[in-house]
Amino acid sequence: MWSCITDFFTYETTKSVVVKSWTIGIINRAVQLLIFTYFIGWVFIYEKAYQVRDTAIESSVMTKVKGFGVYNDKVMDVADYVTPTQSEDKYMCTHDSNCTRLVNKPGSYGILTGRCVAFKATIKTCEMKGWCPAEIDTIKTTPMMEVENFTIFIKNSIRFPTFNYTKGNFLPTITDKYIHECNFDMVDNTYCPIFKVGDVVRYAQQNFTKLADKGGVIGIKIGWMCDLDKSDDHCNPSYSFTRLDAMSQKNAVSPGYNFRFAKYFKMENGTDYRTLVKAYAIRFDVLVNGNAGKFNMIPTLINMVAAFTSIGVGTVLCDIILLNFLKGAALYKTKKFEEVSDNSLDSQNNRLYRSQISLQNNDMFMKSSDLGSYSIEYCS
């Protein structure tokens, strides 16, 4: 018990030991150099850890499609093509009770009335309110291939609220003449806001013919990666393209993308008619993301402290090697660790005068050039 108490009331203080060894010296400086290079090259230069960053980008996107095509021998424009089956066995019946149980369930072709009515002389079906005839989903259609030359005009505005910084994808150098003549490409017109449908499909690594046949969803991604410590000219959008419904290509049940819309008209006798269109379409989703950074003293100080603290890792590694793996490790341990008790101090005070005389007349002891430090030189 007394031993535990005395061990608890102890104090440890740093003791400086200078080790003159090429091996441990090279390891120490190499580790420090690696840590220093990591923080300067990666953390501060590449990651720009001295900046405060804003990823909560606010954005608005407006699009406009232009182009003419021919479908079923009719000329179609944007008003025609830009828009945001038969009786089933379960509806066969013999009396009204067979239909009333289906009233609250969603119907494929209309709203069930709950009545069982004669369809033919020997066939009865549940009555529905809906458009007749029902949709025929087996008609083979031919894609409108002119879509490949249609153009998409994209107007994008963004704001980084942390810095109250706003900008749009219309750069100051863009003129009206340039807008009417340019088409986006990855080399010469990287900031043109007009995109040909065929080019977008190819940039997304898709085959236009297959895509037009069954439809699909293409993502147009606009990235804003801005360093606000530089001039405003360096904050520009970058465009990339991808197929968003790639998994639907592998699904035979519902491949591609399609939707339905109707056009209504009234005959002279007052009867309402409609033309139902099931369109296999290419849908474009514009996705905006951004990241802006600007110098701030707080993250700079935090990362500088982390850098200097991490350099101490080299000392820990060198101590492990020094005290366990190098030749002469036992000698290093005796010089690095020393226990001093109250009893030994009293005994030393009684012999203080004699010790001083001994030190003056004994050249076998090594003198240190720094108070409180030992210099050890080991030659292998």
Number of C-alpha atoms within 10 A of each C-alpha: 6 7 7 8 9 9 10 9 7 9 6 6 5 8 13 14 15 14 15 13 14 12 12 17 12 12 16 20 15 13 18 19 13 13 19 16 12 14 20 17 13 13 16 16 12 10 12 19 23 21 20 17 21 16 15 14 18 14 17 11 13 10 13 12 17 15 15 15 19 14 13 10 7 8 10 15 14 14 8 11 15 12 11 6 11 11 12 10 8 11 17 18 19 14 15 16 13 18 22 16 11 17 16 10 10 10 12 14 18 14 16 23 15 19 18 22 18 14 12 8 6 6 11 16 23 26 21 18 10 12 13 10 9 14 14 10 9 7 5 6 11 9 20 16 16 14 20 18 16 17 20 19 17 18 15 19 15 19 18 21 13 15 14 7 13 13 17 17 20 18 15 8 7 13 10 7 8 11 14 9 9 15 20 18 17 12 7 10 12 14 21 21 21 22 19 19 20 20 17 24 21 13 16 17 12 17 11 19 14 12 20 20 18 18 23 24 21 22 19 21 17 19 16 21 17 22 18 18 12 10 9 12 10 12 18 18 22 14 17 14 20 18 18 16 16 15 10 15 16 11 10 8 8 11 16 24 20 16 12 10 12 10 10 9 10 10 8 6 6 8 8 11 14 13 10 15 12 14 17 19 21 21 16 18 14 16 15 20 16 19 15 23 21 18 16 13 10 12 16 17 13 12 16 18 11 12 17 14 10 15 18 14 15 18 16 12 14 19 17 11 15 20 17 14 10 13 13 14 13 13 12 19 14 10 16 17 10 8 6 8 8 8 8 10 10 11 10 13 11 10 10 12 10 11 12 10 10 11 12 9 8 9 9 7 8 10 12 11 9 10 8 10 15 18 16 15 11 13 8 6
